[in-house]
Amino acid sequence: MYRSILQKVFVFSLALALVGGVVFVLWQAVGLAAGSAAILTAPNGVFKTVLCIAASVASIAAYLLLHVGSSPREYAEENQSK
């Protein structure tokens, strides 16, 4: 049960970080093309913080999915079959 919750958290936070990152870069490209420092630095506040938190949550969920919940023997057996 916790594995499916972790997978959903991982997918959602990773998607949020990736889409937000693309929007962040495009936003800054528009500011650069327009020559406006206000547009260029606008996403550096809360938007950037949300992206960093989403990426951190995705990395923690990925770690937990890979390393928590199986004994060392089960983990070794899973990796040998791949």
C-alpha positions, 0 to 999 in steps of 0.5 A, spaced: 500 500 500 505 504 501 509 503 495 503 505 491 502 511 495 510 513 494 509 511 486 503 516 486 507 522 490 513 520 485 510 521 479 506 527 481 512 531 484 516 529 478 511 531 473 510 538 477 518 539 477 519 538 470 513 542 467 515 547 472 522 547 470 520 548 462 515 554 464 521 557 468 526 557 462 521 559 457 519 565 462 526 567 462 527 566 455 521 571 454 524 576 459 531 576 456 528 577 449 524 583 451 530 585 455 526 586 461 529 585 468 523 585 471 520 579 467 527 575 467 527 575 475 519 574 476 519 567 477 525 567 482 520 567 488 515 562 490 515 559 483 522 557 484 521 555 491 515 550 489 520 547 484 525 546 488 521 542 493 517 538 488 524 536 486 526 534 493 520 530 494 521 526 488 528 525 490 526 522 496 520 518 494 525 515 489 530 513 494 524 510 498 521 506 493 528 503 491 531 502 498 526 501 503 521 495 504 525 490 502 530 486 506 537 486 503 536 478 500 530 480 496 534 487 494 540 482 491 535 477 488 531 483 484 537 486 482 540 479 479 534 478 475 535 484 471 
